[in-house]
Amino acid sequence: MKSSKKHLDFEINLIPCIDLLSVCICFLLLTAVWLNVGSLNVKQAVGGQTQEDTPKNPVMWVRMSPQGELELDVQQSQLIPANLRKVHLAKVNSLPDWSGFERNIVAFRQLDPGLKTGLIQPAAVTAYEDIIDLMDKLKANGLTDLGVSPL
């Protein structure tokens, strides 16, 4: 019987692995320059203080329906008549009616210049991008204190 002895130990060439890792690290370092970190200053607008400490400033609630419709509701305003405080905006071409939304905000702000707080109440199926778009529109129209209501 012939005995064939094969070498069972072998060496792995690590140089190609090291080369690949060094190229990946260089790519990571070069692309980190183009990374923009955005932030938005958001603080808790509801429930952070007692009722006595809370001033009665006018507040605009923006409710987002699962179908993409918007409902504006101004509360605690003495200057806006009660029949004009609620506005329902339907969708236009599968998008919210942004022009009607901005017109109503401008009208509310003309009637009550103290309106600076906007609270958003999204639906459970509302996309995150839609909430951010809505916050951008509110900021652009002068509502500086924004909050998002939990579901």
Backbone bond lengths (Angstrom), bond angles and torsions (degrees), N, CA, C in turn:
res aa  C-N    CA-C-N  psi(-1)  N-CA   C-N-CA  omega(-1)  CA-C   N-CA-C  phi
1 M - - - 1.422 - - 1.516 110.08 -
2 K 1.288 111.82 130.82 1.452 116.97 -177.41 1.521 109.65 -91.79
3 S 1.233 116.39 131.00 1.460 121.38 -179.46 1.524 108.82 -102.27
4 S 1.336 114.64 117.13 1.471 118.49 178.09 1.522 108.26 -104.12
5 K 1.264 113.20 118.47 1.451 118.20 -179.44 1.524 108.70 -98.47
6 K 1.304 114.63 116.06 1.461 120.29 174.98 1.513 107.99 -103.84
7 H 1.286 112.43 147.10 1.457 116.85 176.60 1.522 108.72 -77.41
8 L 1.299 115.91 123.30 1.449 120.57 -179.57 1.524 112.98 -91.76
9 D 1.255 117.84 -10.78 1.456 119.28 177.45 1.533 108.60 -97.24
10 F 1.295 114.37 141.81 1.465 119.66 179.80 1.526 108.37 -143.89
11 E 1.284 115.65 162.73 1.446 121.31 -177.20 1.523 109.48 -110.53
12 I 1.294 114.77 139.58 1.467 120.59 175.64 1.520 107.02 -96.80
13 N 1.316 114.20 131.29 1.454 118.93 178.53 1.530 108.60 -80.78
14 L 1.306 117.85 108.72 1.457 122.94 -175.92 1.525 113.45 -88.16
15 I 1.278 118.63 -8.89 1.465 120.61 -176.59 1.538 111.67 -63.70
16 P 1.348 120.45 -43.30 1.475 117.47 176.46 1.524 113.21 -63.03
17 C 1.324 118.27 -34.91 1.468 120.82 177.66 1.522 110.70 -65.84
18 I 1.317 116.73 -41.75 1.462 120.43 178.94 1.520 110.37 -66.02
19 D 1.336 117.22 -39.59 1.469 120.66 177.43 1.523 110.87 -61.90
20 L 1.306 117.05 -43.79 1.463 120.68 179.65 1.530 111.17 -63.41
21 L 1.320 117.44 -43.63 1.457 120.69 178.36 1.529 111.73 -63.65
22 S 1.327 118.11 -38.84 1.469 119.79 179.37 1.519 111.17 -67.30
23 V 1.331 118.13 -36.14 1.469 121.07 176.20 1.530 109.75 -66.47
24 C 1.328 117.81 -41.45 1.470 120.73 178.89 1.525 111.20 -63.82
25 I 1.323 117.32 -40.08 1.467 120.49 179.35 1.526 110.09 -66.30
26 C 1.332 117.62 -41.52 1.465 120.32 177.42 1.527 110.70 -62.30
27 F 1.324 116.97 -42.74 1.462 120.52 178.43 1.523 110.80 -62.23
28 L 1.307 117.75 -42.36 1.457 122.05 178.21 1.522 111.30 -61.38
29 L 1.318 117.24 -44.34 1.464 120.83 -179.15 1.525 111.52 -67.27
30 L 1.319 117.73 -36.55 1.458 120.29 -179.96 1.527 112.09 -73.15
31 T 1.319 118.31 -36.47 1.468 120.05 -178.12 1.514 112.62 -82.02
32 A 1.326 118.58 -14.58 1.466 120.17 178.65 1.523 111.36 -66.94
33 V 1.327 117.95 -19.47 1.459 121.82 178.93 1.524 110.39 -66.05
34 W 1.335 117.57 -34.72 1.459 121.44 -175.51 1.520 113.41 -86.93
35 L 1.287 117.69 1.67 1.459 121.26 -178.70 1.524 109.65 -79.39
36 N 1.329 116.34 121.72 1.460 121.58 176.77 1.517 108.59 -105.00
37 V 1.298 116.11 125.69 1.454 120.84 178.30 1.517 106.70 -101.82
38 G 1.328 116.76 116.99 1.455 121.53 179.10 1.511 110.46 -102.69
39 S 1.304 115.67 148.74 1.452 119.68 177.31 1.514 108.83 -142.16
40 L 1.291 114.95 155.16 1.448 122.28 179.53 1.515 107.58 -133.47
41 N 1.323 116.27 126.18 1.454 120.90 -178.05 1.522 109.09 -78.96
42 V 1.320 116.48 104.23 1.463 122.34 -179.01 1.516 107.95 -123.77
43 K 1.319 116.08 130.22 1.453 120.04 177.60 1.524 108.94 -122.45
44 Q 1.297 115.87 163.94 1.452 120.20 -178.55 1.519 109.21 -71.33
45 A 1.345 116.59 120.89 1.460 120.81 -175.83 1.523 112.27 -100.85
46 V 1.310 117.96 -19.06 1.457 120.89 -177.05 1.517 108.52 -123.74
47 G 1.322 117.19 126.79 1.453 120.93 171.26 1.508 115.88 88.82
48 G 1.315 119.52 7.55 1.448 120.26 -178.19 1.517 114.28 -88.41
49 Q 1.316 118.88 -11.31 1.457 121.82 -176.52 1.524 109.58 -143.22
50 T 1.334 115.36 172.68 1.457 119.47 -179.01 1.524 110.47 -78.03
51 Q 1.314 117.18 165.75 1.463 122.33 -178.39 1.523 111.93 -64.72
52 E 1.328 117.94 -35.42 1.462 120.61 -177.96 1.519 111.30 -70.31
53 D 1.333 117.24 -31.91 1.458 121.26 -178.17 1.523 112.60 -79.95
54 T 1.323 117.77 -16.09 1.452 121.86 -174.98 1.526 110.53 -84.29
55 P 1.329 117.93 119.16 1.465 118.80 174.66 1.526 109.95 -72.87
56 K 1.320 115.98 151.47 1.461 120.93 -176.77 1.530 110.40 -89.14
57 N 1.313 116.76 68.44 1.458 121.93 176.89 1.526 109.20 -84.21
58 P 1.329 117.64 150.47 1.462 119.09 177.45 1.534 110.95 -65.89
59 V 1.316 115.03 142.91 1.458 122.28 -176.95 1.521 108.54 -129.60
60 M 1.332 116.41 135.91 1.459 120.71 174.28 1.526 108.92 -107.00
61 W 1.324 115.22 119.45 1.466 121.53 174.29 1.515 108.12 -92.75
62 V 1.316 116.62 132.07 1.463 122.25 175.37 1.520 106.33 -117.50
63 R 1.330 115.92 109.70 1.465 120.96 179.94 1.519 108.99 -98.25
64 M 1.328 115.54 131.64 1.464 121.83 -179.73 1.526 108.04 -106.57
65 S 1.322 116.05 121.49 1.464 119.89 179.79 1.523 109.64 -83.82
66 P 1.319 117.75 161.70 1.472 120.23 177.61 1.530 112.50 -62.62
67 Q 1.337 117.95 -23.46 1.464 121.44 179.66 1.527 112.01 -83.66
68 G 1.325 119.29 -5.14 1.455 122.21 179.27 1.517 113.91 95.97
69 E 1.318 117.70 9.33 1.457 120.61 178.33 1.524 109.38 -86.71
70 L 1.326 115.40 155.55 1.458 121.20 -178.98 1.517 110.03 -117.22
71 E 1.323 116.06 144.16 1.462 121.53 175.21 1.523 107.81 -129.30
72 L 1.323 116.54 121.84 1.460 122.77 179.02 1.518 108.59 -98.74
73 D 1.323 116.88 134.98 1.458 121.86 -179.35 1.526 107.99 -141.87
74 V 1.341 116.74 112.57 1.457 121.66 179.21 1.523 108.18 -93.95
75 Q 1.325 116.15 127.54 1.458 121.70 -178.89 1.523 109.58 -122.71
76 Q 1.317 115.82 155.42 1.460 125.16 175.97 1.522 112.55 62.92
77 S 1.326 117.50 30.28 1.459 120.53 176.86 1.521 109.49 -108.83
78 Q 1.323 116.39 129.92 1.461 121.56 178.18 1.528 110.98 -90.10
79 L 1.338 118.00 -16.29 1.455 121.64 -173.64 1.526 113.52 -94.84
80 I 1.315 118.18 -23.07 1.467 121.37 -179.61 1.519 108.03 -92.62
81 P 1.348 118.36 127.00 1.465 120.40 179.28 1.531 111.42 -61.20
82 A 1.317 116.06 150.04 1.467 121.65 -175.17 1.524 112.13 -63.21
83 N 1.331 118.56 -31.42 1.467 119.75 -178.23 1.521 112.18 -77.36
84 L 1.330 119.07 -11.18 1.465 121.69 179.93 1.530 113.02 -105.47
85 R 1.312 117.24 0.61 1.465 120.06 -172.85 1.524 114.06 -76.02
86 K 1.325 118.96 -23.63 1.463 121.06 -178.76 1.523 109.86 -113.27
87 V 1.324 115.52 129.97 1.462 121.63 179.60 1.520 107.62 -133.97
88 H 1.322 116.28 132.98 1.464 122.22 177.24 1.522 108.18 -109.55
89 L 1.342 117.12 126.32 1.460 122.10 -179.12 1.524 108.98 -114.92
90 A 1.311 116.36 119.00 1.468 121.35 179.35 1.528 109.68 -82.62
91 K 1.307 115.91 170.72 1.457 121.48 178.90 1.525 109.97 -78.08
92 V 1.329 115.37 149.41 1.458 122.31 174.78 1.522 107.04 -127.32
93 N 1.323 116.72 117.40 1.473 122.40 -179.03 1.531 111.73 54.19
94 S 1.302 116.51 48.85 1.465 125.97 177.65 1.533 113.60 62.51
95 L 1.320 117.85 15.84 1.465 122.49 174.81 1.519 108.75 -127.05
96 P 1.317 117.72 155.44 1.473 118.70 174.92 1.524 110.70 -61.74
97 D 1.315 116.61 152.78 1.467 122.53 -179.93 1.528 108.84 -77.27
98 W 1.353 116.09 84.02 1.462 119.90 -175.21 1.520 112.22 -68.80
99 S 1.328 118.17 -35.39 1.466 119.27 -179.85 1.533 110.33 -67.34
100 G 1.329 117.81 -42.89 1.459 121.05 175.75 1.520 111.50 -64.51
101 F 1.314 116.51 -36.12 1.459 122.09 177.91 1.529 110.17 -61.42
102 E 1.330 116.63 -48.68 1.460 120.48 -178.99 1.528 111.61 -67.50
103 R 1.338 117.53 -37.41 1.468 120.52 177.14 1.522 111.22 -60.99
104 N 1.326 116.51 -43.71 1.464 120.38 179.99 1.528 111.93 -66.91
105 I 1.318 117.71 -38.95 1.462 119.67 178.67 1.529 109.96 -64.51
106 V 1.331 116.70 -43.46 1.469 119.77 178.77 1.529 110.11 -61.92
107 A 1.333 117.19 -41.45 1.471 120.70 179.10 1.525 110.81 -64.48
108 F 1.334 117.70 -43.35 1.466 120.92 178.34 1.527 110.58 -62.57
109 R 1.333 116.90 -41.83 1.468 120.42 -178.40 1.528 111.57 -69.86
110 Q 1.334 117.85 -28.86 1.465 119.79 176.18 1.525 110.68 -71.67
111 L 1.337 116.61 -37.84 1.459 119.58 178.07 1.527 112.46 -71.95
112 D 1.324 116.56 -37.68 1.467 121.20 -178.97 1.533 108.88 -134.94
113 P 1.339 117.99 93.81 1.469 120.30 -178.98 1.523 113.79 -64.65
114 G 1.310 118.38 -15.92 1.463 121.58 179.08 1.519 113.48 -79.15
115 L 1.321 117.23 -0.97 1.472 121.32 -179.82 1.525 108.69 -75.54
116 K 1.323 116.31 104.00 1.459 121.32 -178.97 1.520 112.75 -129.63
117 T 1.318 117.59 -4.84 1.462 121.24 -176.64 1.518 110.14 -108.09
118 G 1.312 115.90 128.69 1.457 122.01 176.47 1.518 110.10 -126.15
119 L 1.318 116.01 126.47 1.463 121.41 178.51 1.518 108.43 -115.17
120 I 1.311 116.44 132.09 1.463 122.64 -177.43 1.512 108.49 -106.79
121 Q 1.328 115.34 131.15 1.465 120.82 176.23 1.523 107.24 -119.15
122 P 1.342 118.05 95.07 1.458 120.50 -178.26 1.525 111.45 -79.65
123 A 1.317 114.81 160.34 1.465 120.75 172.05 1.533 107.95 -82.83
124 A 1.312 116.14 167.28 1.465 120.05 -178.13 1.524 112.26 -65.32
125 V 1.319 117.98 -26.89 1.468 121.30 -177.42 1.522 112.25 -99.23
126 T 1.325 118.67 7.23 1.459 121.50 -178.94 1.521 109.93 -69.55
127 A 1.327 115.59 133.15 1.462 120.91 179.24 1.528 110.02 -72.70
128 Y 1.303 115.54 146.99 1.466 121.81 -179.43 1.531 110.72 -60.80
129 E 1.334 116.82 -37.24 1.466 120.94 -179.85 1.519 111.36 -63.26
130 D 1.337 117.23 -35.91 1.463 120.17 178.88 1.528 111.29 -66.56
131 I 1.314 117.34 -37.30 1.466 121.03 177.97 1.532 109.86 -65.98
132 I 1.325 116.93 -42.23 1.465 120.71 179.69 1.525 109.98 -66.47
133 D 1.348 118.19 -40.97 1.469 120.96 176.57 1.523 110.78 -59.92
134 L 1.321 116.11 -42.96 1.458 120.63 179.62 1.529 111.02 -64.20
135 M 1.332 117.17 -41.05 1.462 120.39 177.38 1.530 111.07 -63.58
136 D 1.333 117.02 -39.12 1.463 120.18 177.24 1.521 111.49 -63.07
137 K 1.324 117.13 -41.78 1.470 120.97 179.88 1.530 110.70 -66.07
138 L 1.331 117.03 -39.91 1.460 120.21 178.70 1.528 110.65 -65.40
139 K 1.330 117.34 -44.00 1.467 120.83 178.51 1.523 110.83 -62.59
140 A 1.336 117.51 -40.68 1.461 121.19 -178.62 1.520 111.75 -65.72
141 N 1.326 117.92 -25.26 1.460 121.63 -177.72 1.526 112.90 -101.50
142 G 1.322 118.66 16.87 1.448 121.36 169.85 1.515 116.97 97.31
143 L 1.322 119.33 0.43 1.466 120.51 176.28 1.530 106.77 -89.40
144 T 1.317 116.32 104.72 1.462 120.64 -171.41 1.520 113.31 -92.80
145 D 1.316 117.63 -28.99 1.466 120.73 -179.56 1.523 108.22 -95.97
146 L 1.333 116.22 104.51 1.466 121.26 -175.57 1.521 110.03 -113.58
147 G 1.315 114.35 151.33 1.459 121.09 175.79 1.505 109.83 -150.90
148 V 1.314 115.39 156.13 1.461 121.87 177.04 1.514 107.36 -118.50
149 S 1.336 115.84 124.05 1.451 121.66 -178.43 1.528 109.24 -77.84
150 P 1.311 118.06 136.85 1.459 119.31 176.64 1.524 110.81 -68.57
151 L 1.318 114.91 154.67 1.474 120.18 -179.09 1.498 111.26 -71.70
